[in-house]
């Protein structure tokens, strides 16, 4: 069974939801909006990293050089 936290989509969805919350705070609390936008950026970075890790895990292993 796959851990959803290790899936890039999980982090991208969290970033999207966080941006939606930040948008609601645009006029009422601009400082909190900025904080949430920074959190969303970090979630995007997690998604990118997990995508890279999954890609590198699926690459075939390099063959050992013959001696």
C-alpha positions as CSV (number, residue, x, y, z in Angstrom):
1,X,0.0,0.0,0.0
2,X,1.3,3.4,-0.9
3,X,1.7,6.1,1.7
4,X,-0.2,9.2,0.4
5,X,2.3,11.5,2.0
6,X,5.0,10.2,-0.3
7,X,2.9,11.0,-3.4
8,X,3.6,14.3,-5.3
9,X,-0.1,14.8,-5.8
10,X,-0.7,14.9,-2.1
11,X,1.6,17.9,-1.7
12,X,0.3,19.7,-4.8
13,X,-3.2,19.3,-3.5
14,X,-2.2,20.7,-0.1
15,X,-0.5,23.7,-1.8
16,X,-3.6,24.4,-3.8
17,X,-5.8,24.2,-0.7
18,X,-3.4,26.5,1.3
19,X,-3.5,29.0,-1.5
20,X,-7.3,29.0,-1.5
21,X,-7.2,29.7,2.3
22,X,-4.7,32.5,1.7
23,X,-6.9,34.1,-0.9
24,X,-9.7,34.3,1.7
25,X,-7.5,36.2,4.0
26,X,-6.3,38.7,1.4
27,X,-8.1,41.7,2.9
28,X,-8.7,40.7,6.5
29,X,-5.2,39.5,7.4
30,X,-2.5,40.2,4.8
31,X,0.3,39.0,7.0
32,X,-1.3,35.6,7.5
33,X,-2.0,35.5,3.8
34,X,1.7,35.9,3.1
35,X,2.6,33.2,5.6
36,X,0.2,30.8,4.0
37,X,1.6,31.5,0.6
38,X,5.1,30.7,1.9
39,X,3.7,27.4,3.3
40,X,2.1,26.6,-0.1
41,X,5.5,27.2,-1.8
42,X,7.1,24.7,0.6
43,X,4.3,22.1,-0.1
44,X,5.1,22.6,-3.9
45,X,8.8,21.9,-3.1
46,X,7.9,18.7,-1.3
47,X,5.8,17.6,-4.3
48,X,8.7,18.3,-6.6
49,X,11.1,16.4,-4.4
50,X,8.9,13.4,-4.1
51,X,8.4,13.4,-7.9
52,X,12.2,13.4,-8.3
53,X,12.7,10.7,-5.7
54,X,10.1,8.5,-7.4
55,X,11.7,9.1,-10.8
56,X,15.1,8.2,-9.5
57,X,13.8,5.1,-7.8
58,X,12.2,3.9,-11.0
59,X,15.4,4.3,-13.1
60,X,17.2,1.0,-13.8
61,X,20.3,0.5,-11.7
62,X,23.6,1.2,-13.5
63,X,25.5,-1.9,-14.5
64,X,28.7,-2.5,-12.6
65,X,31.8,-2.1,-14.8
66,X,33.5,-5.3,-15.9
67,X,37.0,-5.9,-14.5
